[in-house]
Amino acid sequence: MGIPGSGLAKGLAVTLRTMTRRSITDQYPDVQPELSPRTRGVIGLFEENCTVCMLCARECPDWCIYIDSHKETVPPAAPGGRERSRNVLDRFAIDFSLCMYCGICIEVCPFDALFWSPEFEYAETDIHELTHERDKLREWMWTVPEPPALDPAAEEPKELAAARKTAEKLAAQQAAEAEKQQEDEA
């Protein structure tokens, strides 16, 4: 056993040591913290890319994503074609009181409609106001930072290489057709 009161003396020693040091507390509301570039704050919605495939809502472990849509008939793209139907987004909402910020919805979205926004100041006094509709999610999309630059030494993505080959092939075909028309005219 130790000397009686030694614990109190140790505690007072720690207190005296920290009293003489400068405080490193951030004065949060007045001074904004410096966040890392890809901070996970809230989820932003790029509505133009959403096809209402419902993958994000199905994969969400918390079931906090609410999507409503309706079908709309689209006229044929070419004369003589057939009409098609497509889903139109009516409601896209995320209940941030349930969300655990796992990012599964962002990872599973095949059309890049969901992104992490660094916004973190969205506290509400009523828990029912933490369900944010697509208008608010769209506003947060403008705070999403640009993706990091690609490594110049990395190989080109397969999708870009295939698109470039197709474009070069079409350009060569158009050039050949133009030369053939010129020869026919001459």
Backbone hydrogen bonds in HBPLUS format (Angstrom, degrees):
<---DONOR---> <-ACCEPTOR-->    atom                        ^
c    i                          cat <-CA-CA->   ^        H-A-AA   ^      H-
h    n   atom  resd res      DA  || num        DHA   H-A  angle D-A-AA Bond
n    s   type  num  typ     dist DA aas  dist angle  dist       angle   num
A0006-SER N   A0003-ILE O   3.12 MM   3  5.61 153.3  2.20 142.1 138.6     1
A0009-ALA N   A0005-GLY O   3.09 MM   4  6.36 153.5  2.16 145.5 152.8     2
A0010-LYS N   A0006-SER O   2.96 MM   4  6.21 156.6  2.01 147.8 153.4     3
A0011-GLY N   A0007-GLY O   3.01 MM   4  6.23 160.7  2.05 147.4 152.5     4
A0012-LEU N   A0008-LEU O   2.96 MM   4  6.19 158.3  2.01 149.3 155.0     5
A0013-ALA N   A0009-ALA O   2.93 MM   4  6.13 147.3  2.04 143.6 152.9     6
A0014-VAL N   A0010-LYS O   3.06 MM   4  6.38 156.5  2.12 150.5 155.6     7
A0015-THR N   A0011-GLY O   3.05 MM   4  6.30 158.5  2.09 145.6 151.9     8
A0016-LEU N   A0012-LEU O   2.89 MM   4  6.11 161.4  1.92 150.3 154.5     9
A0017-ARG N   A0013-ALA O   2.98 MM   4  6.19 157.1  2.03 147.6 153.9    10
A0018-THR N   A0014-VAL O   3.05 MM   4  6.27 164.1  2.07 153.8 157.1    11
A0019-MET N   A0015-THR O   2.98 MM   4  6.08 138.3  2.16 144.6 156.2    12
A0030-ASP N   A0027-GLN O   3.10 MM   3  5.77 121.7  2.46 122.1 135.3    13
A0031-VAL N   A0027-GLN O   2.74 MM   4  5.51 160.6  1.78 157.0 160.3    14
A0041-GLY N   A0117-SER O   2.88 MM  76  5.36 123.9  2.20 141.2 150.8    15
A0042-VAL N   A0117-SER O   3.03 MM  75  5.24 135.5  2.24 132.3 144.5    16
A0117-SER N   A0042-VAL O   2.75 MM  75  5.24 167.0  1.77 165.8 163.8    17
A0044-GLY N   A0115-PHE O   2.75 MM  71  5.17 163.7  1.78 155.5 159.5    18
A0115-PHE N   A0044-GLY O   3.00 MM  71  5.17 153.8  2.07 144.2 149.5    19
A0045-LEU N   A0137-LEU O   3.07 MM  92  5.14 162.4  2.10 107.9 112.8    20
A0046-PHE N   A0113-ALA O   2.68 MM  67  4.69 170.6  1.69 145.6 149.0    21
A0049-ASN N   A0046-PHE O   3.04 MM   3  5.93 152.7  2.11 126.8 132.9    22
A0050-CYS N   A0047-GLU O   3.14 MM   3  5.24 148.4  2.24 103.2 112.6    23
A0058-ARG N   A0054-MET O   3.04 MM   4  6.21 155.3  2.10 149.1 156.0    24
A0059-GLU N   A0055-LEU O   2.93 MM   4  6.02 156.5  1.99 153.4 158.8    25
A0060-CYS N   A0056-CYS O   3.14 MM   4  6.04 128.9  2.42 138.4 149.3    26
A0063-TRP N   A0060-CYS O   3.40 MM   3  5.28 154.4  2.47  99.0 106.1    27
A0095-ASP N   A0064-CYS O   2.86 MM  31  5.09 161.0  1.89 147.8 154.3    28
A0066-TYR N   A0093-ALA O   2.78 MM  27  5.08 167.7  1.80 150.4 154.7    29
A0093-ALA N   A0066-TYR O   2.87 MM  27  5.08 155.5  1.93 147.2 154.4    30
A0068-ASP N   A0091-ARG O   2.88 MM  23  4.83 154.9  1.94 134.2 138.6    31
A0090-ASP N   A0068-ASP O   2.81 MM  22  5.30 160.5  1.85 141.7 142.9    32
A0091-ARG N   A0068-ASP O   3.05 MM  23  4.83 161.9  2.08 131.5 130.7    33
A0070-HIS N   A0088-VAL O   3.06 MM  18  5.42 149.1  2.16 141.9 151.3    34
A0088-VAL N   A0070-HIS O   2.77 MM  18  5.42 156.9  1.82 158.8 166.9    35
A0072-GLU N   A0086-ARG O   2.85 MM  14  5.43 150.7  1.94 151.7 161.4    36
A0086-ARG N   A0072-GLU O   2.86 MM  14  5.43 153.4  1.93 149.7 158.0    37
A0074-VAL N   A0084-ARG O   2.58 MM  10  5.18 174.6  1.58 164.1 165.7    38
A0084-ARG N   A0074-VAL O   3.08 MM  10  5.18 162.4  2.11 148.3 152.5    39
A0081-GLY N   A0078-ALA O   3.00 MM   3  5.44 154.2  2.07 138.6 138.7    40
A0094-ILE N   A0132-HIS O   3.05 MM  38  5.56 154.9  2.12 148.6 152.9    41
A0132-HIS N   A0094-ILE O   2.95 MM  38  5.56 149.4  2.05 159.6 150.4    42
A0098-LEU N   A0095-ASP O   3.08 MM   3  5.68 155.3  2.15 113.5 120.5    43
A0099-CYS N   A0095-ASP O   3.11 MM   4  6.31 146.1  2.23 142.6 152.8    44
A0096-PHE N   A0130-LEU O   2.98 MM  34  5.42 155.5  2.04 145.5 139.2    45
A0107-GLU N   A0103-GLY O   3.06 MM   4  6.32 160.5  2.10 153.7 158.8    46
A0108-VAL N   A0104-ILE O   2.91 MM   4  6.01 155.5  1.97 154.8 160.7    47
A0129-GLU N   A0126-ASP O   3.02 MM   3  5.61 156.7  2.08 116.8 123.8    48
A0130-LEU N   A0127-ILE O   3.23 MM   3  5.55 164.9  2.25 110.7 113.6    49
A0137-LEU N   A0133-GLU O   3.12 MM   4  6.40 161.3  2.16 150.6 156.4    50
A0138-ARG N   A0134-ARG O   2.80 MM   4  5.82 146.2  1.91 141.7 150.0    51
A0139-GLU N   A0135-ASP O   3.06 MM   4  6.34 149.4  2.15 140.5 148.4    52
A0140-TRP N   A0136-LYS O   3.12 MM   4  6.44 153.2  2.19 146.9 153.3    53
A0141-MET N   A0138-ARG O   3.05 MM   3  5.11 137.9  2.24  97.4 109.7    54
A0142-TRP N   A0139-GLU O   3.27 MM   3  5.92 150.6  2.36 113.5 119.3    55
A0143-THR N   A0140-TRP O   3.03 MM   3  5.42 156.7  2.08 111.2 118.6    56
A0144-VAL N   A0141-MET O   3.24 MM   3  5.45 163.5  2.27 106.9 111.8    57
A0154-ALA N   A0151-ASP O   2.98 MM   3  5.31 157.9  2.03 113.3 120.5    58
A0161-ALA N   A0157-PRO O   3.09 MM   4  6.41 161.0  2.13 153.9 159.7    59
A0162-ALA N   A0158-LYS O   2.94 MM   4  6.10 160.9  1.98 148.7 153.6    60
A0163-ALA N   A0159-GLU O   2.96 MM   4  6.15 157.8  2.01 145.0 151.5    61
A0164-ARG N   A0160-LEU O   2.86 MM   4  6.02 156.6  1.91 148.7 155.1    62
A0165-LYS N   A0161-ALA O   2.99 MM   4  6.22 159.4  2.03 148.2 153.3    63
A0166-THR N   A0162-ALA O   3.02 MM   4  6.23 160.8  2.06 148.5 153.5    64
A0167-ALA N   A0163-ALA O   2.94 MM   4  6.14 157.7  1.99 147.1 153.3    65
A0168-GLU N   A0164-ARG O   2.89 MM   4  6.11 158.8  1.93 150.8 156.6    66
A0169-LYS N   A0165-LYS O   2.92 MM   4  6.07 154.8  1.98 146.6 153.7    67
A0170-LEU N   A0166-THR O   2.96 MM   4  6.20 161.2  2.00 149.8 154.3    68
A0171-ALA N   A0167-ALA O   2.93 MM   4  6.11 156.8  1.99 146.2 153.0    69
A0172-ALA N   A0168-GLU O   2.93 MM   4  6.12 154.2  1.99 145.3 152.1    70
A0173-GLN N   A0169-LYS O   2.96 MM   4  6.23 155.2  2.02 147.6 154.5    71
A0174-GLN N   A0170-LEU O   2.92 MM   4  6.13 160.5  1.96 150.4 155.5    72
A0175-ALA N   A0171-ALA O   2.94 MM   4  6.11 153.6  2.01 144.4 151.9    73
A0176-ALA N   A0172-ALA O   2.94 MM   4  6.14 155.4  2.00 145.4 152.1    74
A0177-GLU N   A0173-GLN O   2.92 MM   4  6.16 156.2  1.97 148.1 154.7    75
A0178-ALA N   A0174-GLN O   2.94 MM   4  6.10 152.5  2.01 143.6 151.1    76
A0179-GLU N   A0175-ALA O   2.96 MM   4  6.21 156.4  2.01 148.1 153.9    77
A0180-LYS N   A0176-ALA O   2.96 MM   4  6.15 155.0  2.03 145.1 152.3    78
A0181-GLN N   A0177-GLU O   2.96 MM   4  6.19 154.1  2.03 145.9 152.4    79
A0182-GLN N   A0178-ALA O   3.01 MM   4  6.25 153.9  2.08 144.1 151.3    80
A0183-GLU N   A0179-GLU O   2.93 MM   4  6.20 154.6  2.00 148.2 154.8    81
A0184-ASP N   A0180-LYS O   2.92 MM   4  6.14 154.9  1.98 146.1 153.1    82
A0185-GLU N   A0181-GLN O   2.94 MM   4  6.13 149.9  2.03 145.2 153.0    83
A0186-ALA N   A0182-GLN O   3.04 MM   4  6.18 139.2  2.21 138.9 149.5    84
